[in-house]
Amino acid sequence: MTTKPRAGMIGLGAMGHQFARHMLANGFEVTGFDVSRECNERAAGIGVNVVPSVADVGKNSDVVVIMVATDEQVENVIGKEGLLAALKPGSVICVASSTDPNTARALEKLCLERQVALLDTPVVLGQEAANNGTCTCFVGGDEKALEKARPVLSCFSANVMHIGASGGGQIAKMINNLLLWSCISANFEALSFAKKLGADVPKLIEALKFSSGANWSLARWGKSTGKWAEKDMDVALELAQEIKLPMPLAAHVDQLMKSIDQDKMKALLK
């Protein structure tokens, strides 16, 4: 009988709490940590073994999932005084946070020095999918390490997809969100036009679900602005600048999205 790996969860906020909940529901022992006392208490309430530090998560885990806000936070969590001070050789770190692909590659090298595998495992489809355990997880890094981590990632992901070498998962999420924002801004312009012409926008959206103009953000119109993707757009445009690749549509979409909020999106439904 195969023994389940011990799971760790660092970052127990809106997304991380749900990840931990799904791990527990699938029979995993879960050790967790967050800088927020409130998040720790909430996680303890569902059965997470909350510990005082990141290193303590490492001591009690074979596969650790990280869901924090920034590249710097990811680096601090993993750094030589963090997880790498405590994880056993052969352990796997899964970075579910969105980071620059270059951050993922640099951290993979650092982890390999300690015989620990690092995968970049960002997820898409948002909070609703996290709540339901139906995220899509894009994975960059070693395939053997993925096979060890897959049972944990599958707890909250309906699809766990290996994209390629380190950084590949982050690239996939960045491109996904770039396309998402393009759709949102196009939908907003088109629906605003339709409303001015006197269309019943909710009925129009329902009809468009069965047309060649159908898209994910249109089907969920008014539920989310997609503003959480703003960091990914910034990284995409910065990388495009570094490699001297013109991306005029993406740059224009970035500017358009700064003027769109959830209230404006919902107003089109009235």
C-alpha positions as a LaTeX table, in Angstrom:
\begin{tabular}{lrrr}
\hline
Residue & $x$ (\AA) & $y$ (\AA) & $z$ (\AA) \\
\hline
Met1 & 0.00 & 0.00 & 0.00 \\
Thr2 & 1.36 & 3.43 & $-0.97$ \\
Thr3 & 1.69 & 5.87 & 1.92 \\
Lys4 & 0.35 & 9.34 & 1.32 \\
Pro5 & 3.02 & 12.06 & 1.50 \\
Arg6 & 2.69 & 14.47 & 4.41 \\
Ala7 & 1.32 & 17.75 & 3.05 \\
Gly8 & 2.27 & 21.28 & 4.04 \\
Met9 & 0.43 & 24.52 & 3.27 \\
Ile10 & 2.09 & 27.91 & 3.63 \\
Gly11 & $-0.35$ & 30.78 & 3.18 \\
Leu12 & $-3.76$ & 30.02 & 4.66 \\
Gly13 & $-5.71$ & 32.94 & 3.23 \\
Ala14 & $-8.67$ & 32.73 & 0.86 \\
Met15 & $-7.04$ & 30.31 & $-1.59$ \\
Gly16 & $-4.66$ & 28.47 & 0.72 \\
His17 & $-7.38$ & 27.71 & 3.26 \\
Gln18 & $-9.42$ & 26.01 & 0.55 \\
Phe19 & $-6.40$ & 24.06 & $-0.69$ \\
Ala20 & $-5.77$ & 22.78 & 2.84 \\
Arg21 & $-9.45$ & 21.91 & 3.29 \\
His22 & $-9.43$ & 19.79 & 0.14 \\
Met23 & $-6.20$ & 18.05 & 1.20 \\
Leu24 & $-7.79$ & 17.13 & 4.53 \\
Ala25 & $-10.93$ & 15.90 & 2.78 \\
Asn26 & $-8.74$ & 13.60 & 0.68 \\
Gly27 & $-7.15$ & 12.03 & 3.74 \\
Phe28 & $-3.90$ & 13.97 & 3.90 \\
Glu29 & $-2.22$ & 15.03 & 7.11 \\
Val30 & $-1.77$ & 18.81 & 6.64 \\
Thr31 & 0.65 & 21.07 & 8.49 \\
Gly32 & 0.19 & 24.80 & 7.89 \\
Phe33 & 1.44 & 28.29 & 8.65 \\
Asp34 & 0.36 & 31.84 & 7.93 \\
Val35 & 1.57 & 35.20 & 9.22 \\
Ser36 & $-2.05$ & 36.03 & 10.07 \\
Arg37 & $-3.29$ & 34.79 & 13.45 \\
Glu38 & $-6.86$ & 34.87 & 12.17 \\
Cys39 & $-6.00$ & 32.65 & 9.18 \\
Asn40 & $-4.14$ & 30.22 & 11.45 \\
Glu41 & $-7.08$ & 29.96 & 13.83 \\
Arg42 & $-9.50$ & 29.40 & 10.99 \\
Ala43 & $-7.28$ & 26.66 & 9.54 \\
Ala44 & $-6.86$ & 24.98 & 12.92 \\
Gly45 & $-10.63$ & 24.91 & 13.15 \\
Ile46 & $-10.88$ & 22.58 & 10.16 \\
Gly47 & $-8.11$ & 20.26 & 11.32 \\
Val48 & $-4.88$ & 21.76 & 9.96 \\
Asn49 & $-1.89$ & 21.21 & 12.25 \\
Val50 & $-0.91$ & 24.88 & 12.56 \\
Val51 & 2.74 & 25.39 & 13.56 \\
Pro52 & 4.73 & 28.47 & 14.65 \\
Ser53 & 7.01 & 28.86 & 11.62 \\
Val54 & 7.73 & 28.03 & 8.00 \\
Ala55 & 10.60 & 25.76 & 9.07 \\
Asp56 & 8.18 & 23.79 & 11.27 \\
Val57 & 6.04 & 23.15 & 8.22 \\
Gly58 & 9.13 & 21.76 & 6.49 \\
Lys59 & 9.91 & 19.45 & 9.38 \\
Asn60 & 6.46 & 17.88 & 9.14 \\
Ser61 & 5.98 & 17.72 & 5.37 \\
Asp62 & 7.08 & 15.84 & 2.26 \\
Val63 & 5.20 & 18.06 & $-0.23$ \\
Val64 & 4.69 & 21.73 & 0.59 \\
Val65 & 2.37 & 24.07 & $-1.32$ \\
Ile66 & 3.06 & 27.81 & $-1.11$ \\
Met67 & 0.34 & 30.40 & $-1.73$ \\
Val68 & 1.59 & 33.86 & $-0.76$ \\
Ala69 & 1.36 & 37.25 & $-2.49$ \\
Thr70 & 4.73 & 38.24 & $-3.96$ \\
Asp71 & 7.99 & 36.92 & $-5.37$ \\
Glu72 & 9.81 & 38.31 & $-2.34$ \\
Gln73 & 7.52 & 36.44 & 0.04 \\
Val74 & 8.06 & 33.20 & $-1.90$ \\
Glu75 & 11.83 & 33.72 & $-1.72$ \\
Asn76 & 11.67 & 34.36 & 2.03 \\
Val77 & 9.52 & 31.28 & 2.65 \\
Ile78 & 11.90 & 29.01 & 0.75 \\
Gly79 & 15.24 & 30.67 & 1.67 \\
Lys80 & 17.97 & 28.89 & 3.57 \\
Glu81 & 16.44 & 29.82 & 6.91 \\
Gly82 & 12.96 & 28.82 & 5.79 \\
Leu83 & 11.80 & 25.59 & 4.19 \\
Leu84 & 15.27 & 24.65 & 3.00 \\
Ala85 & 16.51 & 24.62 & 6.59 \\
Ala86 & 14.06 & 21.86 & 7.45 \\
Leu87 & 12.92 & 19.81 & 4.46 \\
Lys88 & 14.41 & 16.36 & 3.96 \\
Pro89 & 16.19 & 15.50 & 0.68 \\
Gly90 & 13.64 & 14.25 & $-1.83$ \\
Ser91 & 10.92 & 16.63 & $-0.65$ \\
Val92 & 8.96 & 18.76 & $-3.14$ \\
Ile93 & 8.02 & 22.44 & $-2.92$ \\
Cys94 & 5.08 & 23.56 & $-5.08$ \\
Val95 & 4.84 & 27.32 & $-5.65$ \\
Ala96 & 1.18 & 28.01 & $-6.36$ \\
Ser97 & 1.76 & 31.76 & $-6.09$ \\
Ser98 & 2.16 & 33.73 & $-9.32$ \\
Thr99 & 5.81 & 34.70 & $-9.81$ \\
Asp100 & 8.17 & 35.83 & $-12.53$ \\
Pro101 & 9.34 & 32.71 & $-14.44$ \\
Asn102 & 12.92 & 33.77 & $-13.71$ \\
Thr103 & 12.16 & 33.63 & $-9.98$ \\
Ala104 & 10.99 & 30.04 & $-10.38$ \\
Arg105 & 14.17 & 29.09 & $-12.24$ \\
Ala106 & 16.46 & 30.71 & $-9.69$ \\
Leu107 & 14.65 & 29.06 & $-6.79$ \\
Glu108 & 14.78 & 25.66 & $-8.49$ \\
Lys109 & 18.59 & 25.90 & $-8.62$ \\
Leu110 & 18.75 & 26.92 & $-4.97$ \\
Cys111 & 16.53 & 24.01 & $-3.95$ \\
Leu112 & 18.49 & 21.46 & $-5.98$ \\
Glu113 & 21.58 & 22.37 & $-3.94$ \\
Arg114 & 19.69 & 20.92 & $-0.95$ \\
Gln115 & 18.35 & 17.94 & $-2.95$ \\
Val116 & 14.84 & 19.37 & $-2.79$ \\
Ala117 & 12.69 & 19.66 & $-5.91$ \\
Leu118 & 10.83 & 22.86 & $-6.72$ \\
Leu119 & 7.85 & 23.03 & $-9.05$ \\
Asp120 & 6.07 & 26.17 & $-10.16$ \\
Thr121 & 2.40 & 25.20 & $-9.87$ \\
Pro122 & 0.22 & 28.31 & $-10.34$ \\
Val123 & $-3.52$ & 27.77 & $-10.59$ \\
Val124 & $-6.23$ & 29.42 & $-12.68$ \\
Leu125 & $-10.03$ & 29.75 & $-12.69$ \\
Gly126 & $-10.16$ & 31.83 & $-9.51$ \\
Gln127 & $-11.65$ & 31.63 & $-6.05$ \\
Glu128 & $-14.76$ & 29.71 & $-7.07$ \\
Ala129 & $-12.63$ & 26.90 & $-8.48$ \\
Ala130 & $-10.46$ & 26.91 & $-5.34$ \\
Asn131 & $-13.60$ & 26.61 & $-3.22$ \\
Asn132 & $-14.85$ & 23.72 & $-5.35$ \\
Gly133 & $-11.49$ & 21.98 & $-5.78$ \\
Thr134 & $-11.66$ & 22.39 & $-9.56$ \\
Cys135 & $-8.69$ & 24.62 & $-10.36$ \\
Thr136 & $-6.45$ & 24.02 & $-13.35$ \\
Cys137 & $-2.84$ & 23.73 & $-12.19$ \\
Phe138 & $-0.03$ & 24.52 & $-14.63$ \\
Val139 & 3.24 & 22.84 & $-13.67$ \\
Gly140 & 6.82 & 23.69 & $-14.59$ \\
Gly141 & 9.74 & 21.56 & $-13.45$ \\
Asp142 & 10.87 & 17.97 & $-13.08$ \\
Glu143 & 8.27 & 15.35 & $-14.07$ \\
Lys144 & 9.42 & 12.85 & $-11.42$ \\
Ala145 & 8.91 & 15.49 & $-8.73$ \\
Leu146 & 5.45 & 16.16 & $-10.17$ \\
Glu147 & 4.48 & 12.52 & $-9.78$ \\
Lys148 & 5.27 & 12.76 & $-6.07$ \\
Ala149 & 3.35 & 16.03 & $-5.73$ \\
Arg150 & 0.44 & 15.17 & $-8.03$ \\
Pro151 & $-1.75$ & 13.50 & $-5.37$ \\
Val152 & $-1.56$ & 16.69 & $-3.29$ \\
Leu153 & $-2.12$ & 19.05 & $-6.22$ \\
Ser154 & $-5.04$ & 16.94 & $-7.44$ \\
Cys155 & $-6.89$ & 17.59 & $-4.18$ \\
Phe156 & $-7.73$ & 21.10 & $-5.36$ \\
Ser157 & $-7.14$ & 20.80 & $-9.12$ \\
Ala158 & $-9.38$ & 19.05 & $-11.63$ \\
Asn159 & $-6.53$ & 19.30 & $-14.13$ \\
Val160 & $-2.81$ & 19.10 & $-13.27$ \\
Met161 & $-0.91$ & 19.83 & $-16.48$ \\
His162 & 2.85 & 19.57 & $-16.95$ \\
Ile163 & 3.92 & 22.44 & $-19.23$ \\
Gly164 & 7.67 & 21.89 & $-19.34$ \\
Ala165 & 10.83 & 22.95 & $-17.56$ \\
Ser166 & 10.98 & 25.28 & $-14.55$ \\
Gly167 & 9.13 & 28.52 & $-15.22$ \\
Gly168 & 6.76 & 26.86 & $-17.67$ \\
Gly169 & 3.86 & 26.88 & $-15.26$ \\
Gln170 & 4.30 & 30.59 & $-14.57$ \\
Ile171 & 4.48 & 31.34 & $-18.29$ \\
Ala172 & 1.26 & 29.40 & $-18.88$ \\
Lys173 & $-0.61$ & 31.32 & $-16.17$ \\
Met174 & 0.73 & 34.65 & $-17.43$ \\
Ile175 & $-0.47$ & 33.91 & $-20.95$ \\
Asn176 & $-3.83$ & 32.68 & $-19.65$ \\
Asn177 & $-4.37$ & 35.91 & $-17.77$ \\
Leu178 & $-3.21$ & 38.05 & $-20.67$ \\
Leu179 & $-5.89$ & 36.37 & $-22.82$ \\
Leu180 & $-8.44$ & 36.69 & $-20.01$ \\
Trp181 & $-7.89$ & 40.45 & $-19.74$ \\
Ser182 & $-8.13$ & 40.80 & $-23.52$ \\
Cys183 & $-11.53$ & 39.10 & $-23.41$ \\
Ile184 & $-12.76$ & 41.17 & $-20.45$ \\
Ser185 & $-11.88$ & 44.48 & $-22.10$ \\
Ala186 & $-13.41$ & 43.38 & $-25.44$ \\
Asn187 & $-16.56$ & 42.16 & $-23.65$ \\
Phe188 & $-16.91$ & 45.44 & $-21.77$ \\
Glu189 & $-16.64$ & 47.53 & $-24.94$ \\
Ala190 & $-19.04$ & 45.29 & $-26.89$ \\
Leu191 & $-21.65$ & 45.08 & $-24.11$ \\
Ser192 & $-21.50$ & 48.84 & $-23.52$ \\
Phe193 & $-22.18$ & 49.33 & $-27.23$ \\
Ala194 & $-25.06$ & 46.82 & $-27.13$ \\
Lys195 & $-26.63$ & 48.55 & $-24.12$ \\
Lys196 & $-26.49$ & 51.95 & $-25.83$ \\
Leu197 & $-28.27$ & 50.38 & $-28.79$ \\
Gly198 & $-31.06$ & 49.21 & $-26.48$ \\
Ala199 & $-30.19$ & 45.52 & $-26.12$ \\
Asp200 & $-31.25$ & 43.45 & $-23.11$ \\
Val201 & $-27.69$ & 42.66 & $-22.00$ \\
Pro202 & $-28.40$ & 39.64 & $-19.74$ \\
Lys203 & $-30.40$ & 37.99 & $-22.55$ \\
Leu204 & $-27.67$ & 38.89 & $-25.03$ \\
Ile205 & $-24.99$ & 37.29 & $-22.83$ \\
Glu206 & $-27.10$ & 34.14 & $-22.51$ \\
Ala207 & $-27.50$ & 33.95 & $-26.30$ \\
Leu208 & $-23.80$ & 34.57 & $-26.92$ \\
Lys209 & $-22.95$ & 31.47 & $-24.86$ \\
Phe210 & $-24.05$ & 29.52 & $-27.93$ \\
Ser211 & $-22.16$ & 31.64 & $-30.43$ \\
Ser212 & $-18.67$ & 32.02 & $-31.83$ \\
Gly213 & $-18.22$ & 35.04 & $-29.53$ \\
Ala214 & $-18.54$ & 32.90 & $-26.39$ \\
Asn215 & $-15.78$ & 33.14 & $-23.81$ \\
Trp216 & $-15.23$ & 32.30 & $-20.12$ \\
Ser217 & $-15.31$ & 35.85 & $-18.79$ \\
Leu218 & $-18.49$ & 36.67 & $-20.73$ \\
Ala219 & $-20.28$ & 33.64 & $-19.25$ \\
Arg220 & $-19.33$ & 34.90 & $-15.76$ \\
Trp221 & $-19.94$ & 38.58 & $-16.45$ \\
Gly222 & $-20.25$ & 40.68 & $-13.31$ \\
Lys223 & $-18.92$ & 37.98 & $-10.96$ \\
Ser224 & $-15.29$ & 39.09 & $-11.09$ \\
Thr225 & $-13.26$ & 41.87 & $-12.66$ \\
Gly226 & $-10.12$ & 39.79 & $-13.11$ \\
Lys227 & $-8.17$ & 42.52 & $-11.31$ \\
Trp228 & $-6.26$ & 39.78 & $-9.47$ \\
Ala229 & $-4.41$ & 39.20 & $-12.76$ \\
Glu230 & $-2.88$ & 42.69 & $-12.75$ \\
Lys231 & 0.45 & 41.49 & $-11.35$ \\
Asp232 & 0.70 & 38.88 & $-14.10$ \\
Met233 & 0.08 & 41.53 & $-16.77$ \\
Asp234 & 2.81 & 43.72 & $-15.29$ \\
Val235 & 5.28 & 40.81 & $-15.37$ \\
Ala236 & 4.31 & 39.98 & $-18.96$ \\
Leu237 & 4.90 & 43.53 & $-20.17$ \\
Glu238 & 8.18 & 43.80 & $-18.26$ \\
Leu239 & 9.45 & 40.55 & $-19.80$ \\
Ala240 & 8.34 & 41.68 & $-23.26$ \\
Gln241 & 10.34 & 44.87 & $-22.75$ \\
Glu242 & 13.40 & 42.87 & $-21.69$ \\
Ile243 & 13.33 & 40.70 & $-24.81$ \\
Lys244 & 12.40 & 43.63 & $-27.08$ \\
Leu245 & 9.15 & 42.04 & $-28.27$ \\
Pro246 & 6.40 & 44.48 & $-29.30$ \\
Met247 & 3.07 & 43.71 & $-27.59$ \\
Pro248 & 0.85 & 46.66 & $-28.52$ \\
Leu249 & $-2.46$ & 44.85 & $-27.91$ \\
Ala250 & $-1.41$ & 43.68 & $-24.43$ \\
Ala251 & $-0.20$ & 47.18 & $-23.53$ \\
His252 & $-3.51$ & 48.69 & $-24.68$ \\
Val253 & $-5.52$ & 46.06 & $-22.79$ \\
Asp254 & $-3.50$ & 46.84 & $-19.67$ \\
Gln255 & $-4.53$ & 50.49 & $-19.89$ \\
Leu256 & $-8.18$ & 49.69 & $-20.67$ \\
Met257 & $-8.47$ & 47.39 & $-17.67$ \\
Lys258 & $-7.39$ & 50.14 & $-15.31$ \\
Ser259 & $-10.69$ & 51.89 & $-16.07$ \\
Ile260 & $-12.94$ & 48.84 & $-15.59$ \\
Asp261 & $-14.22$ & 47.80 & $-12.18$ \\
Gln262 & $-16.89$ & 45.40 & $-10.94$ \\
Asp263 & $-19.48$ & 48.12 & $-10.46$ \\
Lys264 & $-19.16$ & 49.16 & $-14.12$ \\
Met265 & $-19.38$ & 45.56 & $-15.23$ \\
Lys266 & $-22.52$ & 44.89 & $-13.15$ \\
Ala267 & $-24.11$ & 48.16 & $-14.31$ \\
Leu268 & $-24.34$ & 46.75 & $-17.84$ \\
Leu269 & $-26.63$ & 44.01 & $-16.52$ \\
Lys270 & $-29.25$ & 46.47 & $-15.23$ \\
\hline
\end{tabular}
